[in-house]
């Protein structure tokens, strides 16, 4: 996936990722997966925006917290649990058009 990234910019507490179009995955799925990983690793960041062509998908830390539910980021520490949580979050975000 790294070869698809054109630019990454930090703007205050936000990160903006610009990717080449077309992506091999649905942009909303990539955006929510990236947001979960970024917010887990970098607590100072509060918003992730993925730009692909003319499409922009933006998620806040609050959006991700709601998608993760009561388990929060803790479940991501367990490799098997992390996969299950990520699948559930991606499905919920792409299906419902959440956030």
C-alpha angles and dihedrals in degrees: 000000000000091000088061093059114100099175144356120199131183113211110180106296093347133088122205120198120192115198133187119256129263103045122197088231134045108277094230090054092051092045095053094043091050092046093052092050095043095048091046093053101034113042092180092067119088106175138036123194122189115198118195115171106310093338122098125187116190128187130182126210087252091056090053092045090055092048093049092050124195092333089067120175093324093084090059090070090073110072095215092042091048093057092051093047093048092050091050094047094047091048093049094047096046095041099046099032085233122186 
